[in-house]
Amino acid sequence: MMTTFGCRARAEDPKPPAARNVVWHKLGSWSGHGSRQTESFTSDTGALRIQWETTHESAPGQGRFHLTAHSAISGRILQEVVDTKGAASGTGYVQQDPHVFYMVIESENVDWAFTVDEATVYR
C-alpha cells in the first residue's frame, strides 16, 4: 500500500495581526501609593496595553509594585502585568478574551501610576 501526501497553495491569506493597523483607546488611568483595587472596566477586545511608572521610593531598596489583571466576573487573576522593585517604568500587555476587568495593585514604598489602553484593529 502506498500513501501520498501533498500540499497546495492556499488562496491569499488575510494579513497577519502584526501587519494590521492598531489604534489604542484609553480605558482608564490610576495613580497612588500603597495597595488598592481599581473599579471594573470593560474591554471589547481583551487586548490591553498598560503603561506604568513607579517613583519616589521612600525606603531605598524596599519599593515594590505588583500589578495583576483580574476578572470582574469571577475575581480570579487573569494575568500578572508587572512585578518590580524600586523606581522604574515600562509597558505591559494583557491578552485575554473580551472581558470585564479590574486591576489589583500591591505596592510598598513607591508612588505608582498606570494607564490602561485597549487595542482596536482597523484595516
TORKOL-4160 file (C-alpha; in steps of 0.2 Angstrom, whole numbers, padded with zeros to 4 digits, m for minus):
123
<pt num="1" X="0000" Y="0000" Z="0000"/>
<pt num="2" X="0007" Y="0017" Z="m0004"/>
<pt num="3" X="0001" Y="0033" Z="0003"/>
<pt num="4" X="0004" Y="0050" Z="m0005"/>
<pt num="5" X="0003" Y="0067" Z="0004"/>
<pt num="6" X="0003" Y="0084" Z="m0005"/>
<pt num="7" X="0001" Y="0102" Z="m0002"/>
<pt num="8" X="m0006" Y="0116" Z="m0012"/>
<pt num="9" X="m0005" Y="0134" Z="m0010"/>
<pt num="10" X="m0020" Y="0142" Z="m0002"/>
<pt num="11" X="m0028" Y="0157" Z="m0009"/>
<pt num="12" X="m0021" Y="0174" Z="m0002"/>
<pt num="13" X="m0021" Y="0173" Z="0017"/>
<pt num="14" X="m0028" Y="0188" Z="0026"/>
<pt num="15" X="m0015" Y="0200" Z="0034"/>
<pt num="16" X="m0007" Y="0193" Z="0050"/>
<pt num="17" X="m0012" Y="0203" Z="0065"/>
<pt num="18" X="0005" Y="0211" Z="0067"/>
<pt num="19" X="0003" Y="0218" Z="0049"/>
<pt num="20" X="m0014" Y="0226" Z="0054"/>
<pt num="21" X="m0016" Y="0244" Z="0060"/>
<pt num="22" X="m0019" Y="0246" Z="0079"/>
<pt num="23" X="m0027" Y="0261" Z="0087"/>
<pt num="24" X="m0026" Y="0262" Z="0106"/>
<pt num="25" X="m0041" Y="0268" Z="0115"/>
<pt num="26" X="m0039" Y="0274" Z="0134"/>
<pt num="27" X="m0049" Y="0264" Z="0146"/>
<pt num="28" X="m0043" Y="0272" Z="0162"/>
<pt num="29" X="m0028" Y="0279" Z="0172"/>
<pt num="30" X="m0024" Y="0277" Z="0190"/>
<pt num="31" X="m0011" Y="0283" Z="0202"/>
<pt num="32" X="m0007" Y="0282" Z="0221"/>
<pt num="33" X="0003" Y="0275" Z="0235"/>
<pt num="34" X="0000" Y="0258" Z="0243"/>
<pt num="35" X="m0011" Y="0244" Z="0238"/>
<pt num="36" X="m0028" Y="0245" Z="0231"/>
<pt num="37" X="m0040" Y="0239" Z="0218"/>
<pt num="38" X="m0047" Y="0248" Z="0203"/>
<pt num="39" X="m0065" Y="0249" Z="0198"/>
<pt num="40" X="m0071" Y="0237" Z="0184"/>
<pt num="41" X="m0069" Y="0242" Z="0166"/>
<pt num="42" X="m0074" Y="0233" Z="0150"/>
<pt num="43" X="m0063" Y="0228" Z="0136"/>
<pt num="44" X="m0072" Y="0223" Z="0120"/>
<pt num="45" X="m0056" Y="0215" Z="0113"/>
<pt num="46" X="m0046" Y="0208" Z="0128"/>
<pt num="47" X="m0030" Y="0216" Z="0121"/>
<pt num="48" X="m0023" Y="0228" Z="0134"/>
<pt num="49" X="m0008" Y="0239" Z="0135"/>
<pt num="50" X="m0003" Y="0245" Z="0152"/>
<pt num="51" X="0010" Y="0259" Z="0153"/>
<pt num="52" X="0016" Y="0261" Z="0171"/>
<pt num="53" X="0029" Y="0270" Z="0182"/>
<pt num="54" X="0035" Y="0270" Z="0200"/>
<pt num="55" X="0043" Y="0285" Z="0208"/>
<pt num="56" X="0048" Y="0292" Z="0225"/>
<pt num="57" X="0055" Y="0276" Z="0233"/>
<pt num="58" X="0053" Y="0281" Z="0251"/>
<pt num="59" X="0065" Y="0267" Z="0258"/>
<pt num="60" X="0079" Y="0263" Z="0246"/>
<pt num="61" X="0079" Y="0245" Z="0240"/>
<pt num="62" X="0062" Y="0242" Z="0248"/>
<pt num="63" X="0050" Y="0249" Z="0235"/>
<pt num="64" X="0039" Y="0236" Z="0227"/>
<pt num="65" X="0025" Y="0237" Z="0213"/>
<pt num="66" X="0015" Y="0222" Z="0208"/>
<pt num="67" X="0000" Y="0224" Z="0196"/>
<pt num="68" X="m0012" Y="0210" Z="0191"/>
<pt num="69" X="m0027" Y="0209" Z="0180"/>
<pt num="70" X="m0042" Y="0201" Z="0187"/>
<pt num="71" X="m0059" Y="0195" Z="0180"/>
<pt num="72" X="m0073" Y="0206" Z="0187"/>
<pt num="73" X="m0085" Y="0191" Z="0185"/>
<pt num="74" X="m0076" Y="0178" Z="0195"/>
<pt num="75" X="m0062" Y="0188" Z="0204"/>
<pt num="76" X="m0049" Y="0176" Z="0198"/>
<pt num="77" X="m0032" Y="0183" Z="0192"/>
<pt num="78" X="m0031" Y="0183" Z="0173"/>
<pt num="79" X="m0013" Y="0189" Z="0171"/>
<pt num="80" X="0002" Y="0196" Z="0180"/>
<pt num="81" X="0006" Y="0213" Z="0172"/>
<pt num="82" X="0021" Y="0220" Z="0182"/>
<pt num="83" X="0031" Y="0214" Z="0197"/>
<pt num="84" X="0046" Y="0226" Z="0200"/>
<pt num="85" X="0056" Y="0234" Z="0214"/>
<pt num="86" X="0061" Y="0252" Z="0215"/>
<pt num="87" X="0058" Y="0267" Z="0204"/>
<pt num="88" X="0055" Y="0261" Z="0186"/>
<pt num="89" X="0044" Y="0262" Z="0171"/>
<pt num="90" X="0038" Y="0251" Z="0157"/>
<pt num="91" X="0024" Y="0244" Z="0147"/>
<pt num="92" X="0015" Y="0228" Z="0150"/>
<pt num="93" X="0002" Y="0219" Z="0139"/>
<pt num="94" X="m0013" Y="0208" Z="0143"/>
<pt num="95" X="m0020" Y="0196" Z="0130"/>
<pt num="96" X="m0037" Y="0188" Z="0136"/>
<pt num="97" X="m0054" Y="0186" Z="0128"/>
<pt num="98" X="m0066" Y="0201" Z="0129"/>
<pt num="99" X="m0069" Y="0203" Z="0147"/>
<pt num="100" X="m0074" Y="0215" Z="0162"/>
<pt num="101" X="m0058" Y="0218" Z="0171"/>
<pt num="102" X="m0051" Y="0226" Z="0187"/>
<pt num="103" X="m0033" Y="0228" Z="0192"/>
<pt num="104" X="m0026" Y="0225" Z="0209"/>
<pt num="105" X="m0011" Y="0235" Z="0215"/>
<pt num="106" X="0001" Y="0228" Z="0228"/>
<pt num="107" X="0013" Y="0242" Z="0232"/>
<pt num="108" X="0025" Y="0247" Z="0246"/>
<pt num="109" X="0037" Y="0262" Z="0247"/>
<pt num="110" X="0034" Y="0269" Z="0230"/>
<pt num="111" X="0021" Y="0281" Z="0221"/>
<pt num="112" X="0014" Y="0272" Z="0206"/>
<pt num="113" X="0004" Y="0277" Z="0191"/>
<pt num="114" X="m0003" Y="0267" Z="0176"/>
<pt num="115" X="m0014" Y="0269" Z="0161"/>
<pt num="116" X="m0024" Y="0255" Z="0153"/>
<pt num="117" X="m0027" Y="0256" Z="0134"/>
<pt num="118" X="m0037" Y="0244" Z="0123"/>
<pt num="119" X="m0031" Y="0239" Z="0106"/>
<pt num="120" X="m0043" Y="0240" Z="0092"/>
<pt num="121" X="m0038" Y="0235" Z="0074"/>
<pt num="122" X="m0043" Y="0243" Z="0058"/>
<pt num="123" X="m0039" Y="0238" Z="0040"/>
